[in-house]
Amino acid sequence: MRRIIRSTRRPPAATASARRRRRCSAACATWARAREELGLTSNLQLILGIGYEHSRIDMRQTAYTYPLGAGPTLAYIPALRDFDNVAPEASLVWQADPALKLHARIGTAYGIPQSGQLFVTTAGVAGNNTDLKTQTNLGVDLGAEVKLADTLTAELTGYHEWFRNEQVSQSAGVDLLSFTTNVPRSIHRGVEVAMRWTPLPAALPGGYVQANYSYNDQRYTRYVERLTSGAVSAAFDRADKRIPGVIPNFINARVGYDAPHGALAGLGGFAEVTYRSRYFIDNANLLSIPAYTLLNLNLHYDPPAGEGWWSRLSFYASVQNLTDKTYIGSASIISDSLDAAGRQNPARVLMNTTGALYAGQPRTVYVGLKGRF
């Protein structure tokens, strides 16, 4: 199997003191995958898989600069990279009991740089970043699916991943471009829990309570970051610092009802609470985004099947952020900086970085219709 993607983009019209880029690219990949599922016993299954991929990125970037009162200048930057990656995996699935399923998995993965990451240097300017390496990881996860009763099911999974050369986007500073660099070593680990409960199956068969929780701990284990400000430069060990932009704790809980039969069959609704914990947005873990909790409501109607074209429609109305809470919906990763003495600036200085925060959605009402054809 082979795929080729080519794109060419013309430079826009020249304007005074403007800088434009043109990229001509050819990216191709050849890959092979194999998978085998073996039934060791009636209740035990072994799954094996392996994948191989050869990738080539061949790009040329031409940067156009149009200075005032002078002719345009061109900077030509070539990039030619070849990558060979192999990713094996194996897993076991054991139906230990009709109410208990266990699984274990070990697997590897990789991620090659994207074409746009090759043309911004660590100084935050246009240039060749072809030293960027393939990201690789080895992961292990263990889990169980349990049916505690006819009305209660639960799932639990724990995982641990070791990353090498993880590709991380960094800000080079004010008025500079973000660049991509490799972190020598980091770990990703966590736990995921989910449950669904039907508390009154006889009296209220359509009623349910469901919830899920995830804990995500991502940390650098070997990474020395160098910061530069003017003539001052210093290196900082980021080992055991949390990777910025990763939300450690996420909780979603929902109480709802869907009428299973009768005149109101297909009518349902739910109330939902979502919580996201505080997380850091810089490598030194000095500046964090506050936690927040949102309340959402939903009402929907899905006509029962077998009623012709009417059953292909779905109606809904929802209210997002019912309490109209003000919160930070997302944030860009920001770069730590130095003062005149070469020390890291504290959080009160980093807070002055502009363009990093994006407001969360205010109270919003949606009313809509969906159709299936």
C-alpha positions in Angstrom: 0.0 0.0 0.0 1.3 3.5 -0.8 -0.1 7.0 -0.5 1.3 10.3 -1.8 0.1 13.7 -0.8 1.3 16.8 -2.7 0.4 20.4 -2.2 1.7 23.7 -3.6 0.7 27.1 -2.3 1.4 30.4 -4.1 2.8 33.3 -2.1 0.3 36.1 -1.6 0.7 39.6 -3.0 3.6 41.6 -1.7 3.0 44.3 1.0 5.5 46.6 2.6 7.4 45.2 5.6 5.6 41.9 5.2 7.0 38.4 5.3 5.4 35.5 3.5 6.3 31.9 3.0 5.7 29.3 0.3 5.9 25.6 0.9 6.1 22.9 -1.7 5.8 19.5 -0.2 5.8 15.9 -1.1 5.0 13.4 1.7 4.8 9.7 1.0 4.5 6.6 3.2 4.7 2.9 2.6 3.3 0.6 5.4 2.4 -2.9 6.2 0.3 -4.2 9.1 -0.5 -7.7 10.4 -2.9 -8.9 13.2 -3.7 -12.3 14.6 -6.4 -13.3 17.1 -5.9 -16.7 18.8 -8.4 -18.5 21.0 -6.1 -20.2 23.6 -9.2 -21.5 25.5 -12.9 -20.8 25.3 -12.4 -17.9 27.7 -8.9 -16.7 26.9 -7.9 -14.8 23.8 -4.5 -13.7 22.7 -4.2 -10.8 20.2 -0.9 -10.1 18.4 -0.2 -7.3 16.0 2.7 -5.5 14.3 3.0 -2.5 12.0 5.8 -1.1 9.9 6.0 2.2 8.1 8.5 4.0 6.0 7.8 7.7 5.6 9.5 10.4 3.6 9.0 14.2 3.9 10.5 16.2 1.1 9.8 19.9 1.4 11.1 23.3 0.3 10.2 26.5 2.0 10.8 29.9 0.4 10.5 32.9 2.8 9.8 36.2 1.1 10.7 39.5 2.9 9.5 42.8 1.5 11.5 45.6 3.2 10.4 49.2 2.8 12.3 51.0 0.1 14.2 48.0 -1.1 13.7 44.9 -3.3 12.3 41.7 -1.9 14.7 39.1 -0.5 14.2 35.3 -0.6 15.5 32.7 1.8 15.4 29.1 0.6 15.1 26.3 3.2 15.1 22.6 2.1 14.1 19.7 4.2 14.4 16.0 3.3 13.7 13.4 6.1 13.2 9.6 6.0 11.7 7.7 8.9 11.4 3.9 9.5 9.2 2.8 12.4 8.0 -0.6 13.7 5.2 -0.9 16.3 4.4 -4.4 17.8 1.7 -5.0 20.4 0.1 -7.9 22.3 -2.9 -8.3 24.5 -4.8 -10.9 26.5 -8.5 -10.9 27.1 -9.9 -13.3 29.8 -13.6 -13.8 30.5 -12.9 -15.0 34.0 -16.6 -15.2 34.9 -19.8 -14.2 33.1 -19.8 -11.1 35.2 -16.0 -10.3 35.0 -13.8 -9.7 31.9 -10.1 -8.9 32.4 -7.6 -7.5 29.9 -3.9 -6.8 29.7 -2.0 -5.1 26.9 1.5 -4.0 26.0 2.1 -2.0 22.9 4.3 0.5 21.2 3.6 3.5 19.1 5.4 6.3 17.2 4.7 9.7 15.7 6.8 11.3 13.0 7.2 15.1 12.9 4.6 17.0 10.8 5.8 19.0 7.8 5.1 22.3 9.4 7.2 21.5 12.4 10.4 21.4 10.3 10.6 25.0 9.5 10.7 26.9 12.8 13.9 26.7 14.8 14.2 26.7 18.6 14.9 30.4 18.4 11.3 31.0 17.1 12.3 32.1 13.6 12.0 30.6 10.2 14.7 28.0 9.5 15.6 24.4 9.3 14.4 22.2 12.3 15.3 18.9 10.6 16.9 17.6 13.8 13.5 16.8 15.1 13.2 13.1 15.9 10.4 10.5 15.8 8.4 10.3 19.0 8.1 6.7 20.4 6.4 5.2 23.4 5.9 1.9 25.2 2.7 1.4 27.1 1.1 -1.1 29.4 -2.5 -1.1 30.6 -4.6 -3.4 32.8 -8.3 -3.3 33.1 -11.5 -5.0 34.2 -15.2 -4.9 33.2 -17.5 -5.9 36.1 -21.2 -6.6 36.1 -21.9 -6.2 39.8 -25.7 -6.8 39.4 -28.3 -6.7 36.7 -28.5 -2.9 37.3 -24.9 -1.9 37.9 -21.8 -2.2 35.6 -18.4 -0.7 36.1 -15.1 -0.5 34.2 -11.6 0.2 35.6 -8.4 0.6 33.6 -4.9 1.7 34.7 -2.1 2.6 32.2 1.5 3.6 32.2 3.4 4.8 29.1 7.1 5.6 28.7 7.8 8.2 26.0 11.1 8.9 24.2 11.7 12.1 22.2 8.1 13.3 22.8 7.3 16.2 20.5 6.3 19.2 22.5 5.3 22.7 21.2 7.1 25.6 22.9 6.8 29.4 22.7 10.1 31.1 21.9 8.9 34.4 23.4 7.1 37.6 22.5 6.6 38.2 18.7 8.3 34.9 17.9 6.9 31.7 16.4 6.1 28.6 18.4 8.5 25.7 17.6 8.5 22.0 18.2 11.2 20.2 20.2 11.9 16.7 21.5 11.8 15.9 25.2 14.2 13.1 25.9 12.0 11.2 28.4 8.6 11.6 29.9 5.9 9.4 31.4 2.1 9.3 31.0 0.1 7.3 33.5 -3.4 7.3 34.9 -6.6 5.6 35.8 -10.0 5.6 34.1 -13.2 4.6 35.9 -16.7 4.4 34.5 -20.0 3.1 35.9 -23.7 2.9 34.9 -26.5 2.2 37.4 -30.2 1.7 36.8 -31.5 2.2 40.4 -35.2 1.4 39.8 -35.5 -1.1 37.0 -39.1 -2.0 37.7 -40.6 1.3 38.7 -38.5 3.5 36.5 -36.9 1.4 33.8 -35.6 4.3 31.8 -33.9 6.0 34.7 -30.1 5.8 35.0 -27.1 7.3 36.7 -23.7 7.2 35.0 -20.3 8.7 35.8 -16.8 8.5 34.6 -13.5 9.7 36.1 -10.0 10.0 34.7 -6.7 10.8 36.3 -4.0 11.7 33.9 -0.4 12.3 35.3 2.1 13.3 32.6 5.6 14.4 33.7 9.0 15.0 32.3 11.6 12.5 33.6 14.6 13.9 31.7 14.4 17.3 30.2 16.7 20.3 30.5 15.2 23.5 29.1 17.4 26.5 28.2 15.9 30.0 28.4 17.4 33.1 26.9 16.6 36.7 27.3 18.9 39.2 25.6 22.4 38.4 26.7 21.3 36.3 29.6 20.9 32.5 29.3 20.3 29.8 31.8 19.3 26.0 31.8 16.7 24.5 34.1 16.0 20.9 35.0 12.4 20.1 34.3 12.5 16.5 35.7 9.3 15.6 37.6 7.5 18.7 36.4 4.1 18.2 34.9 3.7 18.5 31.2 1.8 21.7 30.6 -1.7 21.7 29.1 -2.7 18.3 30.6 -5.7 18.3 32.9 -5.0 15.9 35.8 -8.6 15.2 36.9 -11.8 15.0 34.9 -15.2 14.0 36.2 -18.5 13.7 34.3 -21.7 12.6 36.1 -25.1 12.4 34.5 -28.6 11.6 35.9 -31.2 10.9 33.1 -34.3 9.2 31.9 -35.2 7.8 28.5 -38.8 6.4 28.2 -38.4 2.9 26.8 -42.0 2.3 25.8 -45.5 3.7 25.9 -46.9 6.9 24.5 -43.8 8.8 25.5 -41.3 6.2 24.1 -38.2 8.0 22.8 -38.6 11.1 25.1 -35.7 11.7 27.4 -33.4 14.1 29.2 -30.6 14.4 31.6 -28.8 16.8 33.9 -25.0 16.7 33.7 -22.1 18.0 35.8 -18.6 18.3 34.4 -15.5 19.1 36.5 -12.0 19.8 35.3 -9.2 20.4 37.8 -6.4 23.0 37.8 -3.6 22.4 35.3 -0.3 24.1 34.5 0.5 25.9 31.2 4.3 26.4 31.5 7.2 24.0 31.9 8.3 25.4 35.3 4.7 24.8 36.7 4.5 28.3 37.9 1.3 29.4 36.2 -1.9 27.3 36.3 -5.5 27.5 35.0 -8.2 27.4 37.7 -10.5 24.4 38.1 -14.1 24.8 37.1 -17.5 22.9 37.3 -20.3 23.3 34.7 -23.9 22.2 34.8 -25.7 21.2 31.5 -29.3 20.2 30.8 -30.7 18.3 27.8 -34.1 17.3 26.5 -34.5 15.1 23.5 -37.0 13.0 21.5 -36.1 10.1 19.2 -39.3 8.7 17.6 -39.5 4.9 17.9 -38.3 2.8 14.9 -40.9 1.6 12.4 -42.8 4.8 12.1 -41.6 5.7 8.6 -39.8 8.9 7.8 -40.7 10.3 11.3 -38.4 7.8 13.0 -35.5 9.2 11.0 -35.7 12.5 12.9 -34.3 13.4 16.2 -35.3 16.6 18.2 -33.2 18.1 21.0 -32.9 21.2 23.2 -30.0 21.8 25.6 -28.6 24.4 27.9 -24.9 24.5 28.3 -23.3 26.2 31.3 -26.7 26.7 33.0 -25.2 28.8 35.9 -23.5 31.1 33.3 -20.1 30.5 35.0 -17.1 32.5 33.9 -14.2 30.2 33.2 -11.1 29.7 31.0 -12.1 27.2 28.3 -8.6 26.6 27.0 -5.1 28.1 27.1 -2.0 28.1 25.0 1.3 26.8 26.4 3.4 29.8 27.3 7.2 30.0 27.6 8.9 30.7 30.9 11.2 33.7 30.9 14.2 35.2 32.7 14.8 38.5 34.6 17.9 40.6 34.2 19.8 38.4 36.7 19.0 35.2 34.9 16.4 34.0 37.3 13.0 32.6 36.2 10.3 35.2 36.3 7.5 34.4 38.8 3.8 33.7 37.9 2.9 37.4 38.3 5.1 38.2 35.4 4.0 35.3 33.2 0.4 36.4 33.8 1.1 39.4 31.6 1.5 37.2 28.5 -1.2 38.1 26.0 -3.1 35.9 23.6 -2.8 32.7 25.8 -6.2 32.4 27.3 -9.6 31.7 25.6 -12.8 32.4 27.4 -15.2 29.5 28.1 -18.7 29.3 26.6 -21.3 31.4 28.4 -24.8 30.1 29.1 -25.9 28.9 25.7 -29.2 27.4 24.5 -29.4 25.0 21.6 -32.5 23.8 19.9 -32.2 21.6 16.8 -33.3 18.8 14.6 -31.2 15.9 13.2 -32.1 13.6 10.4 -30.9 10.2 9.2 -31.0 9.3 5.5 
